[in-house]
Amino acid sequence: MRAIKILFCLLLALGPHSVFSQEGEQLRIVSLAPNWSHTVAEIGAIDDLVGVTRYARFPAEVPLRVQQKRIDVVGGFTDISIDKITRLEPDLVLTATGLQLRLKAKLEALGIPVIHMEESSLEEVYAKILLLGKTIEHQQQADDLVESIQYELKEIAAQYSDHPSPKVYYEINYLYKCVPGKHSYMTELIELVGAKPIFSERDGIAPMVTWPEVVTQNPDVILLPMWPDATGPVFEGPDAGSGTTTIAEVKSREDADRVNAVNKDAVRFIDSAVTKQAGPNIPQAARLLAEAIYAEQ
């Protein structure tokens, strides 16, 4: 019954009233992306979280509740178990990016309401946060969160408005090389701090590129993702492309000596667990990007 009410609320999301629950009725929310888990907690609904992924780090209360077995883990990001989700009897499931679109379709076919975030732009992220707030009757908290993110980003942009404009290559994956593209909020954040992300004109959230193309673009800074317990690089076998790479591997690539970032020792790691979370961590992501891009300048 609650799932039906939430579905009605999603259909009427632009209307003046929420219709999802009766007073005092607790929801059961399953978040399939770390940014969604953080968002649910940030808008005051952590008690409604019954399932998350093993990558949910923020806020610290979420992994603590997992450890205390108050929240179940349903998988990682692409290896999520539908059975584990359905056993939790969710009223609402939160999915993210094109990698979870098939999962979204399967859940909806089972009659489970889903809110999906592509992370295609800051405006889309804001809209989905507000939709979540409206759907679960935490509208004011969602409004406050979006306003806070926007205010902080405005301050950060002003701080870096007079900085130089280095060309940045953010290598999302070292094997299947891809970058933040035209439809990625990450591109907006890099530009917000005054830098120029190369290949950002290419369609998609994470379009593929080649290393020779990178050499031709000659970036001033190369950013590599890093996160706790990261492993790699792995170039062969079923785990190829997993983990992250090293600065030494980048410097050993063909024609790397023709790249400004390599010659100026501007190949740097950045905390991917923060920068790839389209939610409350967006301002922190912008700060980390700025610190990495302008390090030692």
C-alpha positions as semicolon CSV with decimal commas, in nm:
position;residue;x (nm);y (nm);z (nm)
1;M;0,000;0,000;0,000
2;R;0,278;0,245;0,088
3;A;0,453;0,169;-0,241
4;I;0,132;0,252;-0,428
5;K;0,103;0,580;-0,241
6;I;0,463;0,667;-0,327
7;L;0,398;0,584;-0,691
8;F;0,104;0,823;-0,688
9;C;0,328;1,087;-0,531
10;L;0,587;1,044;-0,805
11;L;0,320;1,080;-1,070
12;L;0,191;1,395;-0,902
13;A;0,531;1,531;-0,805
14;L;0,468;1,868;-0,965
15;G;0,135;1,908;-0,788
16;P;0,076;2,110;-0,471
17;H;0,033;1,820;-0,230
18;S;0,217;1,506;-0,125
19;V;0,004;1,194;-0,105
20;F;0,240;0,920;-0,001
21;S;0,179;0,838;0,366
22;Q;-0,022;0,884;0,675
23;E;0,121;1,061;0,976
24;G;0,363;0,845;1,170
25;E;0,394;0,584;0,894
26;Q;0,760;0,486;0,848
27;L;0,894;0,421;0,501
28;R;1,131;0,153;0,382
29;I;1,389;0,302;0,143
30;V;1,664;0,111;-0,038
31;S;1,946;0,323;-0,182
32;L;2,153;0,168;-0,460
33;A;2,408;0,450;-0,484
34;P;2,622;0,614;-0,212
35;N;2,514;0,966;-0,306
36;W;2,150;0,870;-0,255
37;S;2,223;0,717;0,086
38;H;2,396;1,038;0,192
39;T;2,109;1,247;0,059
40;V;1,844;1,046;0,243
41;A;2,037;1,089;0,566
42;E;2,105;1,458;0,505
43;I;1,736;1,541;0,464
44;G;1,651;1,368;0,792
45;A;1,525;1,029;0,673
46;I;1,807;0,798;0,779
47;D;1,565;0,598;0,993
48;D;1,381;0,504;0,673
49;L;1,694;0,350;0,513
50;V;1,669;-0,029;0,522
51;G;1,917;-0,111;0,244
52;V;2,234;0,041;0,095
53;T;2,539;-0,066;-0,105
54;R;2,874;-0,158;0,041
55;Y;3,018;0,169;-0,090
56;A;2,796;0,388;0,131
57;R;3,047;0,590;0,336
58;F;2,865;0,915;0,414
59;P;2,757;1,016;0,666
60;A;2,947;0,795;0,912
61;E;2,617;0,695;1,070
62;V;2,526;0,489;0,761
63;P;2,821;0,241;0,772
64;L;2,782;0,236;1,151
65;R;2,421;0,121;1,115
66;V;2,533;-0,137;0,860
67;Q;2,785;-0,268;1,111
68;Q;2,512;-0,278;1,375
69;K;2,291;-0,472;1,128
70;R;2,028;-0,198;1,134
71;I;2,072;-0,147;0,758
72;D;2,127;-0,432;0,511
73;V;2,378;-0,434;0,225
74;V;2,228;-0,537;-0,109
75;G;2,546;-0,537;-0,318
76;G;2,798;-0,297;-0,470
77;F;2,690;-0,090;-0,769
78;T;2,653;-0,320;-1,070
79;D;2,641;-0,648;-0,873
80;I;2,324;-0,572;-0,677
81;S;2,087;-0,854;-0,585
82;I;1,722;-0,806;-0,680
83;D;1,630;-1,079;-0,431
84;K;1,798;-0,893;-0,147
85;I;1,610;-0,578;-0,243
86;T;1,269;-0,743;-0,264
87;R;1,319;-0,926;0,067
88;L;1,348;-0,583;0,230
89;E;0,998;-0,498;0,101
90;P;1,094;-0,144;-0,003
91;D;0,843;0,134;-0,054
92;L;1,098;0,323;-0,263
93;V;1,429;0,239;-0,435
94;L;1,685;0,497;-0,543
95;T;1,905;0,426;-0,848
96;A;2,173;0,620;-1,034
97;T;2,345;0,650;-1,373
98;G;2,301;0,448;-1,690
99;L;2,470;0,149;-1,526
100;Q;2,157;0,091;-1,318
101;L;1,890;0,150;-1,581
102;R;1,825;-0,222;-1,633
103;L;1,797;-0,266;-1,260
104;K;1,553;0,024;-1,248
105;A;1,338;-0,138;-1,518
106;K;1,330;-0,471;-1,335
107;L;1,225;-0,304;-1,010
108;E;0,953;-0,104;-1,179
109;A;0,826;-0,421;-1,349
110;L;0,781;-0,563;-0,999
111;G;0,571;-0,260;-0,905
112;I;0,839;-0,099;-0,689
113;P;0,858;0,282;-0,716
114;V;1,200;0,412;-0,824
115;I;1,360;0,756;-0,835
116;H;1,651;0,755;-1,080
117;M;1,934;1,009;-1,107
118;E;2,150;1,017;-1,418
119;E;2,394;1,270;-1,264
120;S;2,386;1,449;-1,600
121;S;2,401;1,803;-1,462
122;L;2,386;1,998;-1,139
123;E;2,032;2,106;-1,224
124;E;1,926;1,744;-1,264
125;V;2,083;1,654;-0,930
126;Y;1,900;1,939;-0,759
127;A;1,571;1,838;-0,921
128;K;1,604;1,477;-0,806
129;I;1,692;1,579;-0,450
130;L;1,381;1,796;-0,443
131;L;1,172;1,514;-0,590
132;L;1,294;1,280;-0,317
133;G;1,209;1,537;-0,050
134;K;0,859;1,583;-0,189
135;T;0,801;1,210;-0,227
136;I;0,893;1,121;0,131
137;E;0,755;1,440;0,284
138;H;1,090;1,594;0,372
139;Q;1,043;1,885;0,136
140;Q;1,183;2,161;0,358
141;Q;1,497;1,963;0,437
142;A;1,549;1,893;0,066
143;D;1,499;2,260;-0,017
144;D;1,753;2,355;0,249
145;L;2,006;2,104;0,118
146;V;1,983;2,228;-0,241
147;E;2,008;2,590;-0,131
148;S;2,312;2,508;0,082
149;I;2,489;2,331;-0,206
150;Q;2,417;2,619;-0,443
151;Y;2,537;2,879;-0,194
152;E;2,863;2,695;-0,127
153;L;2,931;2,646;-0,497
154;K;2,878;3,017;-0,558
155;E;3,138;3,097;-0,291
156;I;3,384;2,844;-0,432
157;A;3,343;2,980;-0,786
158;A;3,415;3,332;-0,663
159;Q;3,727;3,209;-0,486
160;Y;3,876;3,069;-0,810
161;S;3,742;3,324;-1,058
162;D;4,083;3,490;-1,101
163;H;4,290;3,171;-1,125
164;P;4,457;3,055;-1,448
165;S;4,265;2,811;-1,666
166;P;4,469;2,490;-1,685
167;K;4,360;2,208;-1,911
168;V;4,258;1,907;-1,702
169;Y;4,239;1,539;-1,797
170;Y;4,031;1,351;-1,539
171;E;4,088;0,985;-1,622
172;I;3,785;0,806;-1,482
173;N;3,922;0,465;-1,581
174;Y;4,276;0,382;-1,687
175;L;4,190;0,084;-1,911
176;Y;3,862;0,190;-2,072
177;K;3,974;0,549;-2,076
178;C;3,686;0,789;-2,028
179;V;3,636;1,142;-1,901
180;P;3,357;1,363;-1,766
181;G;3,164;1,458;-2,077
182;K;2,911;1,712;-2,193
183;H;2,638;1,559;-1,978
184;S;2,825;1,520;-1,649
185;Y;2,795;1,738;-1,342
186;M;3,167;1,670;-1,290
187;T;3,242;1,877;-1,599
188;E;3,049;2,165;-1,444
189;L;3,248;2,139;-1,121
190;I;3,583;2,144;-1,300
191;E;3,473;2,448;-1,498
192;L;3,331;2,609;-1,184
193;V;3,681;2,624;-1,031
194;G;3,820;2,788;-1,343
195;A;3,975;2,490;-1,521
196;K;3,914;2,345;-1,869
197;P;3,826;1,972;-1,876
198;I;3,948;1,828;-2,204
199;F;3,695;1,643;-2,423
200;S;3,408;1,799;-2,225
201;E;3,232;1,880;-2,553
202;R;3,176;1,509;-2,620
203;D;2,826;1,376;-2,566
204;G;2,750;1,159;-2,268
205;I;2,832;1,141;-1,901
206;A;3,162;0,954;-1,947
207;P;3,267;0,941;-2,316
208;M;3,563;0,725;-2,410
209;V;3,894;0,870;-2,526
210;T;4,234;0,736;-2,629
211;W;4,573;0,811;-2,483
212;P;4,706;0,948;-2,816
213;E;4,416;1,195;-2,809
214;V;4,515;1,297;-2,458
215;V;4,875;1,353;-2,570
216;T;4,749;1,574;-2,854
217;Q;4,539;1,779;-2,610
218;N;4,846;1,817;-2,385
219;P;4,673;1,869;-2,047
220;D;4,839;2,072;-1,773
221;V;4,698;1,849;-1,498
222;I;4,603;1,481;-1,493
223;L;4,370;1,359;-1,218
224;L;4,345;0,992;-1,123
225;P;4,068;0,852;-0,901
226;M;4,162;0,706;-0,566
227;W;3,950;0,569;-0,283
228;P;4,000;0,367;0,038
229;D;4,121;0,012;-0,027
230;A;4,171;0,081;-0,399
231;T;4,374;-0,183;-0,584
232;G;4,521;-0,213;-0,929
233;P;4,604;-0,150;-1,198
234;V;4,488;-0,472;-1,365
235;F;4,535;-0,492;-1,741
236;E;4,446;-0,855;-1,815
237;G;4,189;-1,115;-1,718
238;P;3,835;-1,079;-1,585
239;D;3,935;-0,802;-1,343
240;A;4,097;-0,583;-1,609
241;G;4,014;-0,219;-1,549
242;S;3,933;-0,269;-1,183
243;G;4,087;-0,054;-0,913
244;T;4,292;0,244;-1,013
245;T;4,628;0,308;-1,175
246;T;4,947;0,471;-1,052
247;I;5,132;0,790;-1,135
248;A;5,428;0,579;-1,247
249;E;5,209;0,389;-1,496
250;V;5,085;0,713;-1,647
251;K;5,439;0,844;-1,681
252;S;5,544;0,523;-1,856
253;R;5,287;0,555;-2,135
254;E;5,393;0,616;-2,492
255;D;5,473;0,983;-2,560
256;A;5,399;1,076;-2,198
257;D;5,708;1,296;-2,208
258;R;5,520;1,523;-2,450
259;V;5,250;1,602;-2,192
260;N;5,281;1,912;-1,974
261;A;5,120;1,740;-1,674
262;V;5,384;1,469;-1,679
263;N;5,678;1,706;-1,727
264;K;5,556;1,934;-1,447
265;D;5,479;1,647;-1,204
266;A;5,111;1,744;-1,215
267;V;4,973;1,388;-1,225
268;R;4,772;1,365;-0,904
269;F;4,527;1,147;-0,719
270;I;4,187;1,270;-0,606
271;D;3,940;1,105;-0,366
272;S;3,690;0,950;-0,605
273;A;3,462;0,842;-0,320
274;V;3,393;1,212;-0,262
275;T;3,417;1,362;-0,610
276;K;3,181;1,109;-0,771
277;Q;2,895;1,157;-0,526
278;A;2,617;1,370;-0,670
279;G;2,461;1,486;-0,347
280;P;2,558;1,660;-0,025
281;N;2,929;1,613;-0,105
282;I;2,913;1,828;-0,420
283;P;3,074;2,137;-0,256
284;Q;3,348;1,919;-0,105
285;A;3,403;1,764;-0,447
286;A;3,453;2,110;-0,596
287;R;3,704;2,197;-0,324
288;L;3,899;1,876;-0,374
289;L;3,908;1,931;-0,749
290;A;4,038;2,285;-0,700
291;E;4,302;2,175;-0,450
292;A;4,427;1,901;-0,684
293;I;4,421;2,118;-0,996
294;Y;4,603;2,414;-0,838
295;A;4,836;2,221;-0,607
296;E;5,175;2,391;-0,572
297;Q;5,076;2,677;-0,799
